[in-house]
Amino acid sequence: MTESSGTVTEAVAGEVVLSVNGTYRSVPSGWTLAKLLASLELDARTVVVERNGTILRDRLSFASLDLAADDSLEIVHFVGGG
């Protein structure tokens, strides 16, 4: 997975470009949201994900939700502590 804070005009063959928390990332075609979260070392049980302006409420769907070119994801994760 590659990352860039600038604008992206074209994806490399076999990859899709999407925005994650305002940063452009290139990920392999066919990646699911669950795979992206795993690559970011985030546990699906402790995050809220907004995709293209819609909050994704069904965490079980993360494993089957294919990422698409130009998706805009906002990911918020919870951290415990005192």
PLY file of the C-alpha trace (Angstrom):
ply
format ascii 1.0
element vertex 82
property float x
property float y
property float z
element edge 81
property int vertex1
property int vertex2
end_header
0.00 0.00 0.00
1.36 3.42 -0.91
0.40 6.75 0.60
0.43 10.37 -0.59
-0.94 13.60 0.80
-0.98 15.25 -2.62
-3.49 14.82 -5.39
-3.63 11.59 -7.32
-4.61 11.55 -10.96
-4.06 7.95 -12.00
-3.79 4.56 -10.31
-1.13 1.99 -11.08
-2.47 -1.05 -12.95
-4.03 -3.52 -10.52
-4.52 -0.91 -7.81
-7.20 1.54 -6.74
-6.65 4.99 -5.25
-8.83 6.11 -2.38
-8.77 8.68 0.38
-8.34 7.55 3.99
-8.70 10.34 6.56
-7.71 12.89 3.92
-4.64 11.01 2.69
-4.60 9.33 -0.71
-3.66 5.66 -0.63
-3.13 3.15 -3.38
-4.24 -0.38 -2.49
-4.43 -3.58 -4.56
-7.63 -4.10 -6.53
-9.98 -6.47 -4.75
-9.04 -5.32 -1.25
-11.87 -5.25 1.23
-12.39 -2.78 4.02
-11.36 -5.51 6.49
-8.04 -5.97 4.65
-7.40 -2.22 4.73
-8.12 -2.05 8.45
-5.79 -5.00 9.08
-3.03 -3.32 7.07
-3.46 -0.25 9.27
-3.33 -2.50 12.35
-6.85 -1.45 13.36
-9.40 -3.78 14.94
-12.81 -3.54 13.25
-14.43 -3.85 16.68
-12.90 -0.56 17.81
-13.47 1.69 14.79
-16.23 3.68 13.16
-15.95 3.97 9.39
-17.63 6.51 7.15
-17.56 5.69 3.43
-18.48 8.40 0.96
-20.46 10.26 3.62
-22.34 7.23 4.99
-21.52 5.64 8.34
-21.08 1.88 7.98
-22.98 0.31 10.86
-22.59 -3.39 10.00
-19.04 -4.36 10.96
-19.65 -7.91 9.70
-19.90 -6.49 6.17
-16.32 -5.13 6.32
-14.96 -8.49 5.11
-17.10 -8.42 1.97
-17.06 -4.68 1.22
-14.77 -4.17 -1.77
-12.93 -0.86 -1.89
-13.47 1.18 -5.05
-11.49 3.86 -6.83
-12.23 7.32 -5.47
-13.76 6.01 -2.22
-13.45 8.51 0.60
-13.06 6.84 3.99
-12.96 8.45 7.40
-11.84 6.05 10.12
-12.07 6.88 13.81
-10.71 4.41 16.34
-11.24 4.25 20.06
-8.37 4.10 22.53
-8.81 3.02 26.12
-6.92 4.50 28.98
-7.21 6.50 32.08
0 1
1 2
2 3
3 4
4 5
5 6
6 7
7 8
8 9
9 10
10 11
11 12
12 13
13 14
14 15
15 16
16 17
17 18
18 19
19 20
20 21
21 22
22 23
23 24
24 25
25 26
26 27
27 28
28 29
29 30
30 31
31 32
32 33
33 34
34 35
35 36
36 37
37 38
38 39
39 40
40 41
41 42
42 43
43 44
44 45
45 46
46 47
47 48
48 49
49 50
50 51
51 52
52 53
53 54
54 55
55 56
56 57
57 58
58 59
59 60
60 61
61 62
62 63
63 64
64 65
65 66
66 67
67 68
68 69
69 70
70 71
71 72
72 73
73 74
74 75
75 76
76 77
77 78
78 79
79 80
80 81
